Amino acid sequence: MASDLDPSTVVVHAGRPERVPNAPVGDSPVFSSTYVAGGDRGYGRFGNDAWTALEETLGALEGGRGLTFASGMAAVAAVCDLVPVGGRIVAPQHAYSGVLALLDQHAESGRLRVDKVNIADTDAVIQAVAGADMLWIESPTNPAMEVADIPALSAAGHATGATVVVDNTFATPLLQQPLKLGADVVMHSATKFIAGHSDVILGAVITADEDLWAAIELRRRGSGAIPGPMEAWLGLRGLRTLALRLERAQSNAAFLAERLLQHPRVSRVRYPGLPDDPGHARAAAQMSGFGAILSIELGGDGEYAQRVCESTELWVHATSLGGVESMLERRRRWAMEVETIPVDLIRLAVGIEHPDDLWADLEHALKTAT
């Protein structure tokens, strides 16, 4: 595929079958646990046509070679397993709570040493990464919406011999390509924007380093953390419309961020698309858009924020993001969420509905939940 194509075109055309007479336009899921001997596949845990198509598309978008997993956390576990026993990972203090919980488990068992830092504080990260085996970056962070300086941190990580990993779930490969910014590995919870319809659980890893790819593939093969063929096919079908979905959702998010900034019950809006946001300049430099996730703080003890989440009609009170429907939740309702996330913070995962309807529903909840 031509390298000068826009990502919105690549996302539609990459990973397609060869164009020969009577060939299908798109791949179909292959339901087989094993294959006739004599080829390079052999067994269903080693490969599937639906995985291959999805992996080729993600690789084309990110500028590397992809691997799909049964879940985002399966992908995280495989990447963390690259660090030797007793090795050290530097990670954000604010990130997806499942990732932080896994790192805490590794630290408690003695499997790894983990240092957590403010990923937006470049100097602090550079100081912490000295001697580390891996630098884990999430940008923007979940749910604090902090933005890391990926080029600077990648350079610092490489200078000390660390493998640099970026969780690109929030930005998607259409808004940010971490491999091009210097990272070694990109990870996605493909459950979210990539699949895009809240109906499948998937993970993905992409790298341009063949040795890293082989090491991660070996871990997937050995652990059995493989996606099913139907899940991979659904993920690819959802990915085909990512450009359109993201365009609308991102436009909606920017509209809502501006409205919420003026609302008397909202004490803070966290969205890098706002000119006064601490991460705005950095995001503008390394992203082609600001995404469809924002967080708000309501200046209370958490009870009002919880009532707001329970008072909407269109917005779904749920814990995921990246689907066509808009979702919201108070992240501290989860015991595993870190205590430095404010109790009154609500994460808004903006979907593709009409922005006026989303605003009316949210404004009504902010008013009636008092």
C-alpha positions as a Markdown table, in Angstrom:
| # | Residue | x | y | z |
|---|---|---|---|---|
| 1 | Met | 0.0 | 0.0 | 0.0 |
| 2 | Ala | 1.3 | 3.5 | -0.9 |
| 3 | Ser | 3.0 | 5.2 | 2.0 |
| 4 | Asp | 1.6 | 8.6 | 1.1 |
| 5 | Leu | -2.0 | 7.7 | 1.7 |
| 6 | Asp | -4.0 | 9.5 | 4.4 |
| 7 | Pro | -4.7 | 7.4 | 7.5 |
| 8 | Ser | -8.4 | 7.7 | 6.8 |
| 9 | Thr | -7.8 | 5.9 | 3.6 |
| 10 | Val | -5.4 | 3.3 | 5.0 |
| 11 | Val | -7.9 | 2.4 | 7.7 |
| 12 | Val | -10.4 | 1.4 | 5.0 |
| 13 | His | -8.1 | -0.4 | 2.6 |
| 14 | Ala | -5.2 | -2.0 | 4.5 |
| 15 | Gly | -5.4 | -5.7 | 5.2 |
| 16 | Arg | -7.8 | -6.6 | 2.3 |
| 17 | Pro | -7.6 | -9.8 | 0.3 |
| 18 | Glu | -5.7 | -9.8 | -2.9 |
| 19 | Arg | -7.8 | -8.4 | -5.8 |
| 20 | Val | -8.3 | -11.3 | -8.1 |
| 21 | Pro | -11.5 | -12.4 | -9.9 |
| 22 | Asn | -14.1 | -13.8 | -7.6 |
| 23 | Ala | -12.2 | -12.9 | -4.5 |
| 24 | Pro | -14.1 | -11.4 | -1.6 |
| 25 | Val | -13.7 | -7.7 | -1.0 |
| 26 | Gly | -13.1 | -8.3 | 2.7 |
| 27 | Asp | -11.9 | -11.2 | 4.9 |
| 28 | Ser | -14.2 | -13.5 | 6.7 |
| 29 | Pro | -13.6 | -15.3 | 10.1 |
| 30 | Val | -12.2 | -18.7 | 9.8 |
| 31 | Phe | -13.6 | -21.1 | 12.4 |
| 32 | Ser | -11.0 | -23.8 | 12.7 |
| 33 | Ser | -8.9 | -25.0 | 15.7 |
| 34 | Thr | -6.3 | -26.7 | 13.4 |
| 35 | Tyr | -5.0 | -26.8 | 9.9 |
| 36 | Val | -3.9 | -29.4 | 7.4 |
| 37 | Ala | -0.2 | -30.1 | 7.9 |
| 38 | Gly | 2.5 | -28.9 | 5.6 |
| 39 | Gly | 2.1 | -25.1 | 6.0 |
| 40 | Asp | 3.4 | -22.6 | 8.4 |
| 41 | Arg | 0.3 | -22.3 | 10.6 |
| 42 | Gly | -0.5 | -25.8 | 11.8 |
| 43 | Tyr | -2.7 | -25.0 | 14.8 |
| 44 | Gly | -5.4 | -22.4 | 15.6 |
| 45 | Arg | -3.4 | -20.8 | 18.5 |
| 46 | Phe | -0.7 | -19.8 | 16.1 |
| 47 | Gly | -2.7 | -17.8 | 13.6 |
| 48 | Asn | -6.0 | -17.0 | 11.9 |
| 49 | Asp | -6.9 | -15.1 | 8.8 |
| 50 | Ala | -9.1 | -12.7 | 10.7 |
| 51 | Trp | -6.2 | -11.8 | 13.1 |
| 52 | Thr | -3.9 | -11.3 | 10.1 |
| 53 | Ala | -6.1 | -8.8 | 8.4 |
| 54 | Leu | -6.6 | -6.8 | 11.6 |
| 55 | Glu | -2.9 | -7.0 | 12.4 |
| 56 | Glu | -1.9 | -5.8 | 8.9 |
| 57 | Thr | -4.3 | -2.9 | 9.2 |
| 58 | Leu | -3.1 | -1.8 | 12.6 |
| 59 | Gly | 0.5 | -2.2 | 11.5 |
| 60 | Ala | -0.1 | 0.0 | 8.4 |
| 61 | Leu | -1.7 | 2.7 | 10.6 |
| 62 | Glu | 1.0 | 2.7 | 13.3 |
| 63 | Gly | 4.0 | 2.1 | 11.1 |
| 64 | Gly | 5.0 | -1.3 | 12.4 |
| 65 | Arg | 3.9 | -5.0 | 12.6 |
| 66 | Gly | 0.8 | -5.9 | 14.7 |
| 67 | Leu | -0.2 | -8.6 | 17.1 |
| 68 | Thr | -3.7 | -9.0 | 18.4 |
| 69 | Phe | -4.7 | -10.3 | 21.8 |
| 70 | Ala | -7.7 | -11.6 | 23.7 |
| 71 | Ser | -8.0 | -8.3 | 25.6 |
| 72 | Gly | -6.1 | -5.1 | 26.2 |
| 73 | Met | -4.8 | -6.5 | 29.5 |
| 74 | Ala | -3.6 | -9.6 | 27.8 |
| 75 | Ala | -1.5 | -7.3 | 25.5 |
| 76 | Val | -0.3 | -5.4 | 28.6 |
| 77 | Ala | 0.8 | -8.6 | 30.3 |
| 78 | Ala | 2.7 | -9.8 | 27.3 |
| 79 | Val | 4.6 | -6.6 | 27.0 |
| 80 | Cys | 5.4 | -6.4 | 30.7 |
| 81 | Asp | 6.7 | -9.9 | 30.5 |
| 82 | Leu | 9.5 | -8.6 | 28.4 |
| 83 | Val | 11.1 | -7.2 | 31.5 |
| 84 | Pro | 13.3 | -9.7 | 33.3 |
| 85 | Val | 12.6 | -10.8 | 36.8 |
| 86 | Gly | 13.7 | -8.2 | 39.2 |
| 87 | Gly | 13.8 | -5.6 | 36.4 |
| 88 | Arg | 12.3 | -2.1 | 36.8 |
| 89 | Ile | 9.4 | -0.3 | 35.0 |
| 90 | Val | 8.8 | 3.4 | 35.2 |
| 91 | Ala | 5.0 | 4.1 | 34.7 |
| 92 | Pro | 2.6 | 7.0 | 35.0 |
| 93 | Gln | 1.0 | 7.6 | 38.4 |
| 94 | His | -2.2 | 8.2 | 36.5 |
| 95 | Ala | -3.1 | 5.5 | 33.9 |
| 96 | Tyr | -5.7 | 2.9 | 33.2 |
| 97 | Ser | -6.3 | 1.3 | 36.6 |
| 98 | Gly | -6.0 | -2.2 | 35.3 |
| 99 | Val | -2.5 | -1.5 | 34.2 |
| 100 | Leu | -1.5 | 0.0 | 37.5 |
| 101 | Ala | -3.1 | -2.9 | 39.4 |
| 102 | Leu | -1.1 | -5.4 | 37.3 |
| 103 | Leu | 2.1 | -3.5 | 38.0 |
| 104 | Asp | 1.3 | -3.4 | 41.7 |
| 105 | Gln | 0.8 | -7.1 | 41.7 |
| 106 | His | 4.2 | -7.6 | 40.1 |
| 107 | Ala | 5.8 | -5.3 | 42.6 |
| 108 | Glu | 4.2 | -7.0 | 45.6 |
| 109 | Ser | 5.3 | -10.5 | 44.4 |
| 110 | Gly | 8.8 | -9.3 | 43.7 |
| 111 | Arg | 8.5 | -10.0 | 40.0 |
| 112 | Leu | 9.3 | -6.4 | 39.1 |
| 113 | Arg | 10.2 | -3.1 | 40.6 |
| 114 | Val | 7.9 | -0.3 | 39.7 |
| 115 | Asp | 8.3 | 3.5 | 40.0 |
| 116 | Lys | 5.4 | 5.7 | 39.3 |
| 117 | Val | 5.8 | 9.3 | 38.1 |
| 118 | Asn | 3.9 | 12.3 | 36.8 |
| 119 | Ile | 4.2 | 11.4 | 33.1 |
| 120 | Ala | 3.6 | 15.0 | 32.1 |
| 121 | Asp | 6.7 | 16.1 | 34.2 |
| 122 | Thr | 9.4 | 15.4 | 31.6 |
| 123 | Asp | 12.3 | 16.2 | 33.9 |
| 124 | Ala | 10.9 | 13.9 | 36.6 |
| 125 | Val | 10.4 | 11.1 | 34.1 |
| 126 | Ile | 13.9 | 11.5 | 32.7 |
| 127 | Gln | 15.4 | 11.3 | 36.2 |
| 128 | Ala | 13.3 | 8.3 | 37.1 |
| 129 | Val | 14.0 | 6.3 | 33.9 |
| 130 | Ala | 17.8 | 6.1 | 34.5 |
| 131 | Gly | 18.6 | 2.4 | 34.9 |
| 132 | Ala | 15.0 | 1.2 | 34.1 |
| 133 | Asp | 14.3 | -1.7 | 31.8 |
| 134 | Met | 11.0 | -0.3 | 30.5 |
| 135 | Leu | 9.3 | 3.1 | 30.3 |
| 136 | Trp | 5.5 | 2.8 | 30.1 |
| 137 | Ile | 3.8 | 5.9 | 28.7 |
| 138 | Glu | 0.1 | 6.6 | 28.5 |
| 139 | Ser | -0.9 | 9.8 | 26.7 |
| 140 | Pro | -3.4 | 11.3 | 27.2 |
| 141 | Thr | -3.7 | 9.5 | 30.6 |
| 142 | Asn | -6.8 | 7.9 | 31.8 |
| 143 | Pro | -8.7 | 9.7 | 33.3 |
| 144 | Ala | -6.5 | 12.7 | 34.3 |
| 145 | Met | -5.9 | 13.6 | 30.6 |
| 146 | Glu | -2.3 | 14.5 | 31.1 |
| 147 | Val | -0.1 | 14.6 | 28.0 |
| 148 | Ala | 3.4 | 13.2 | 27.9 |
| 149 | Asp | 6.2 | 14.5 | 25.7 |
| 150 | Ile | 6.6 | 11.2 | 23.8 |
| 151 | Pro | 9.7 | 12.2 | 21.7 |
| 152 | Ala | 11.7 | 13.5 | 24.6 |
| 153 | Leu | 10.8 | 10.6 | 26.9 |
| 154 | Ser | 11.5 | 8.1 | 24.1 |
| 155 | Ala | 14.9 | 9.6 | 23.6 |
| 156 | Ala | 15.6 | 9.6 | 27.4 |
| 157 | Gly | 14.5 | 6.0 | 27.7 |
| 158 | His | 16.7 | 4.8 | 24.8 |
| 159 | Ala | 19.7 | 6.7 | 26.3 |
| 160 | Thr | 19.5 | 4.5 | 29.4 |
| 161 | Gly | 18.6 | 1.3 | 27.5 |
| 162 | Ala | 14.9 | 1.1 | 28.4 |
| 163 | Thr | 12.2 | -0.2 | 26.0 |
| 164 | Val | 9.6 | 2.5 | 25.5 |
| 165 | Val | 6.0 | 1.5 | 25.4 |
| 166 | Val | 3.1 | 3.8 | 24.7 |
| 167 | Asp | -0.6 | 3.0 | 25.4 |
| 168 | Asn | -2.2 | 4.8 | 22.5 |
| 169 | Thr | -5.8 | 3.8 | 23.3 |
| 170 | Phe | -7.2 | 7.3 | 23.8 |
| 171 | Ala | -5.5 | 8.9 | 20.8 |
| 172 | Thr | -5.9 | 6.0 | 18.4 |
| 173 | Pro | -3.5 | 5.6 | 15.4 |
| 174 | Leu | -5.4 | 8.3 | 13.5 |
| 175 | Leu | -4.4 | 11.0 | 15.9 |
| 176 | Gln | -1.0 | 9.8 | 17.2 |
| 177 | Gln | 1.7 | 7.4 | 15.9 |
| 178 | Pro | 4.1 | 6.8 | 18.8 |
| 179 | Leu | 6.5 | 4.7 | 16.8 |
| 180 | Lys | 7.1 | 7.7 | 14.6 |
| 181 | Leu | 7.7 | 9.7 | 17.8 |
| 182 | Gly | 10.4 | 7.4 | 18.9 |
| 183 | Ala | 8.6 | 4.7 | 20.9 |
| 184 | Asp | 9.5 | 1.0 | 20.5 |
| 185 | Val | 6.1 | -0.6 | 21.2 |
| 186 | Val | 2.5 | 0.7 | 20.9 |
| 187 | Met | -0.3 | -0.9 | 22.8 |
| 188 | His | -4.1 | -0.6 | 22.4 |
| 189 | Ser | -7.2 | -1.7 | 24.2 |
| 190 | Ala | -8.8 | -2.5 | 20.8 |
| 191 | Thr | -12.0 | -3.0 | 22.7 |
| 192 | Lys | -12.4 | 0.8 | 22.7 |
| 193 | Phe | -12.1 | 3.1 | 19.6 |
| 194 | Ile | -10.6 | 0.5 | 17.3 |
| 195 | Ala | -13.5 | -2.0 | 17.5 |
| 196 | Gly | -15.8 | 1.0 | 18.3 |
| 197 | His | -19.2 | -0.6 | 19.0 |
| 198 | Ser | -19.0 | -1.9 | 22.7 |
| 199 | Asp | -19.5 | -5.5 | 21.5 |
| 200 | Val | -16.0 | -7.1 | 21.6 |
| 201 | Ile | -13.0 | -7.3 | 23.9 |
| 202 | Leu | -9.6 | -7.2 | 22.1 |
| 203 | Gly | -6.0 | -6.0 | 22.6 |
| 204 | Ala | -3.3 | -5.1 | 20.2 |
| 205 | Val | 0.5 | -4.5 | 20.1 |
| 206 | Ile | 2.4 | -3.0 | 17.3 |
| 207 | Thr | 6.2 | -2.6 | 16.9 |
| 208 | Ala | 8.6 | -2.0 | 14.1 |
| 209 | Asp | 11.4 | -4.0 | 15.9 |
| 210 | Glu | 11.3 | -7.6 | 14.6 |
| 211 | Asp | 13.0 | -9.0 | 17.7 |
| 212 | Leu | 10.5 | -7.4 | 19.9 |
| 213 | Trp | 7.7 | -8.6 | 17.7 |
| 214 | Ala | 9.0 | -12.2 | 17.8 |
| 215 | Ala | 9.4 | -12.0 | 21.6 |
| 216 | Ile | 5.8 | -10.7 | 22.1 |
| 217 | Glu | 4.4 | -13.3 | 19.7 |
| 218 | Leu | 6.1 | -16.1 | 21.5 |
| 219 | Arg | 4.5 | -14.9 | 24.8 |
| 220 | Arg | 1.1 | -14.7 | 23.1 |
| 221 | Arg | 1.5 | -18.2 | 21.7 |
| 222 | Gly | 2.7 | -19.6 | 25.0 |
| 223 | Ser | 0.1 | -18.0 | 27.2 |
| 224 | Gly | -2.8 | -18.6 | 24.8 |
| 225 | Ala | -4.0 | -15.0 | 25.1 |
| 226 | Ile | -5.4 | -15.1 | 21.5 |
| 227 | Pro | -8.5 | -13.4 | 20.2 |
| 228 | Gly | -11.3 | -15.5 | 18.7 |
| 229 | Pro | -11.8 | -15.3 | 15.0 |
| 230 | Met | -15.2 | -13.6 | 15.3 |
| 231 | Glu | -13.8 | -11.1 | 17.8 |
| 232 | Ala | -10.9 | -10.2 | 15.4 |
| 233 | Trp | -13.3 | -9.9 | 12.5 |
| 234 | Leu | -15.7 | -7.7 | 14.4 |
| 235 | Gly | -12.7 | -5.6 | 15.5 |
| 236 | Leu | -11.6 | -5.1 | 11.9 |
| 237 | Arg | -15.1 | -4.3 | 10.7 |
| 238 | Gly | -15.4 | -1.7 | 13.4 |
| 239 | Leu | -11.9 | -0.3 | 12.6 |
| 240 | Arg | -13.0 | 0.4 | 9.0 |
| 241 | Thr | -15.2 | 3.3 | 10.2 |
| 242 | Leu | -12.8 | 4.7 | 12.8 |
| 243 | Ala | -12.1 | 7.9 | 10.8 |
| 244 | Leu | -15.7 | 8.8 | 10.5 |
| 245 | Arg | -16.6 | 7.9 | 14.1 |
| 246 | Leu | -13.6 | 9.7 | 15.5 |
| 247 | Glu | -14.3 | 12.8 | 13.5 |
| 248 | Arg | -17.8 | 13.1 | 14.9 |
| 249 | Ala | -16.9 | 12.1 | 18.4 |
| 250 | Gln | -13.9 | 14.5 | 18.6 |
| 251 | Ser | -16.1 | 17.4 | 17.3 |
| 252 | Asn | -18.7 | 16.6 | 19.9 |
| 253 | Ala | -16.0 | 16.5 | 22.6 |
| 254 | Ala | -14.6 | 19.9 | 21.7 |
| 255 | Phe | -18.2 | 21.3 | 21.7 |
| 256 | Leu | -19.0 | 19.9 | 25.1 |
| 257 | Ala | -15.6 | 21.0 | 26.6 |
| 258 | Glu | -16.3 | 24.6 | 25.7 |
| 259 | Arg | -19.9 | 24.4 | 27.1 |
| 260 | Leu | -18.8 | 22.7 | 30.3 |
| 261 | Leu | -16.0 | 25.3 | 30.8 |
| 262 | Gln | -18.7 | 27.9 | 31.3 |
| 263 | His | -21.1 | 25.9 | 33.5 |
| 264 | Pro | -21.3 | 27.1 | 37.1 |
| 265 | Arg | -21.4 | 23.6 | 38.6 |
| 266 | Val | -18.2 | 22.5 | 36.8 |
| 267 | Ser | -15.0 | 23.5 | 38.6 |
| 268 | Arg | -12.5 | 22.1 | 36.0 |
| 269 | Val | -12.5 | 20.7 | 32.5 |
| 270 | Arg | -9.6 | 18.4 | 31.6 |
| 271 | Tyr | -9.3 | 18.3 | 27.8 |
| 272 | Pro | -6.1 | 19.0 | 25.8 |
| 273 | Gly | -8.1 | 20.6 | 23.1 |
| 274 | Leu | -8.8 | 23.7 | 25.3 |
| 275 | Pro | -6.2 | 26.4 | 24.8 |
| 276 | Asp | -5.6 | 26.8 | 28.5 |
| 277 | Asp | -5.2 | 23.1 | 29.2 |
| 278 | Pro | -1.7 | 22.2 | 30.6 |
| 279 | Gly | -1.2 | 19.7 | 27.8 |
| 280 | His | -2.6 | 21.7 | 24.9 |
| 281 | Ala | 0.7 | 22.8 | 23.3 |
| 282 | Arg | 2.3 | 19.4 | 23.7 |
| 283 | Ala | -0.7 | 17.6 | 22.3 |
| 284 | Ala | -0.9 | 20.0 | 19.4 |
| 285 | Ala | 2.7 | 19.3 | 18.6 |
| 286 | Gln | 2.5 | 15.5 | 18.5 |
| 287 | Met | -1.2 | 14.7 | 17.8 |
| 288 | Ser | -3.3 | 15.5 | 14.8 |
| 289 | Gly | -6.4 | 16.0 | 17.0 |
| 290 | Phe | -7.3 | 16.1 | 20.7 |
| 291 | Gly | -9.5 | 13.1 | 20.9 |
| 292 | Ala | -13.0 | 12.3 | 22.2 |
| 293 | Ile | -12.4 | 11.8 | 25.9 |
| 294 | Leu | -12.6 | 14.6 | 28.5 |
| 295 | Ser | -12.9 | 14.7 | 32.3 |
| 296 | Ile | -14.7 | 17.2 | 34.5 |
| 297 | Glu | -14.5 | 18.0 | 38.2 |
| 298 | Leu | -17.6 | 19.2 | 40.0 |
| 299 | Gly | -16.0 | 20.6 | 43.1 |
| 300 | Gly | -17.7 | 18.3 | 45.6 |
| 301 | Asp | -17.2 | 15.2 | 47.7 |
| 302 | Gly | -18.2 | 12.8 | 45.0 |
| 303 | Glu | -21.8 | 12.3 | 45.9 |
| 304 | Tyr | -23.1 | 15.0 | 43.6 |
| 305 | Ala | -20.9 | 13.7 | 40.8 |
| 306 | Gln | -22.3 | 10.2 | 41.3 |
| 307 | Arg | -25.8 | 11.6 | 41.2 |
| 308 | Val | -25.0 | 13.3 | 37.9 |
| 309 | Cys | -23.9 | 10.0 | 36.4 |
| 310 | Glu | -27.1 | 8.4 | 37.5 |
| 311 | Ser | -29.3 | 11.2 | 36.2 |
| 312 | Thr | -28.6 | 11.1 | 32.5 |
| 313 | Glu | -30.9 | 9.6 | 29.9 |
| 314 | Leu | -28.8 | 9.5 | 26.7 |
| 315 | Trp | -25.4 | 9.2 | 28.3 |
| 316 | Val | -24.8 | 5.7 | 29.5 |
| 317 | His | -23.5 | 5.2 | 33.0 |
| 318 | Ala | -20.9 | 2.6 | 32.2 |
| 319 | Thr | -17.1 | 2.0 | 32.5 |
| 320 | Ser | -16.0 | 1.8 | 28.9 |
| 321 | Leu | -15.2 | 4.3 | 26.1 |
| 322 | Gly | -14.7 | 4.6 | 22.4 |
| 323 | Gly | -18.1 | 3.3 | 21.3 |
| 324 | Val | -20.7 | 5.0 | 19.2 |
| 325 | Glu | -22.7 | 5.8 | 22.3 |
| 326 | Ser | -21.6 | 8.4 | 24.9 |
| 327 | Met | -20.7 | 7.1 | 28.3 |
| 328 | Leu | -19.8 | 8.7 | 31.6 |
| 329 | Glu | -18.7 | 7.5 | 35.0 |
| 330 | Arg | -17.1 | 8.8 | 38.3 |
| 331 | Arg | -13.8 | 6.9 | 38.2 |
| 332 | Arg | -13.3 | 6.9 | 41.9 |
| 333 | Arg | -16.4 | 4.7 | 42.3 |
| 334 | Trp | -13.9 | 1.9 | 41.6 |
| 335 | Ala | -11.8 | 0.9 | 44.6 |
| 336 | Met | -8.8 | 0.2 | 42.4 |
| 337 | Glu | -8.7 | 3.8 | 41.0 |
| 338 | Val | -5.7 | 5.7 | 42.4 |
| 339 | Glu | -6.5 | 8.1 | 45.3 |
| 340 | Thr | -4.9 | 11.1 | 43.5 |
| 341 | Ile | -7.8 | 11.1 | 41.0 |
| 342 | Pro | -10.4 | 13.5 | 42.5 |
| 343 | Val | -13.5 | 11.9 | 44.0 |
| 344 | Asp | -15.6 | 14.4 | 42.0 |
| 345 | Leu | -14.0 | 13.7 | 38.6 |
| 346 | Ile | -16.3 | 12.3 | 35.9 |
| 347 | Arg | -14.8 | 10.9 | 32.7 |
| 348 | Leu | -16.9 | 11.6 | 29.6 |
| 349 | Ala | -16.4 | 9.3 | 26.7 |
| 350 | Val | -18.1 | 11.1 | 23.9 |
| 351 | Gly | -19.9 | 9.3 | 21.1 |
| 352 | Ile | -21.4 | 10.2 | 17.8 |
| 353 | Glu | -24.9 | 11.5 | 18.8 |
| 354 | His | -26.0 | 15.0 | 17.9 |
| 355 | Pro | -24.1 | 17.4 | 20.1 |
| 356 | Asp | -27.1 | 19.4 | 21.1 |
| 357 | Asp | -28.8 | 16.3 | 22.5 |
| 358 | Leu | -25.8 | 15.3 | 24.4 |
| 359 | Trp | -25.4 | 18.8 | 25.9 |
| 360 | Ala | -29.1 | 19.0 | 26.8 |
| 361 | Asp | -29.0 | 15.7 | 28.6 |
| 362 | Leu | -25.8 | 16.5 | 30.5 |
| 363 | Glu | -27.0 | 20.0 | 31.4 |
| 364 | His | -30.2 | 18.6 | 32.7 |
| 365 | Ala | -28.3 | 16.1 | 34.9 |
| 366 | Leu | -26.0 | 18.8 | 36.3 |
| 367 | Lys | -29.1 | 20.8 | 37.2 |
| 368 | Thr | -31.4 | 18.1 | 38.6 |
| 369 | Ala | -28.8 | 16.1 | 40.5 |
| 370 | Thr | -28.3 | 18.8 | 43.1 |
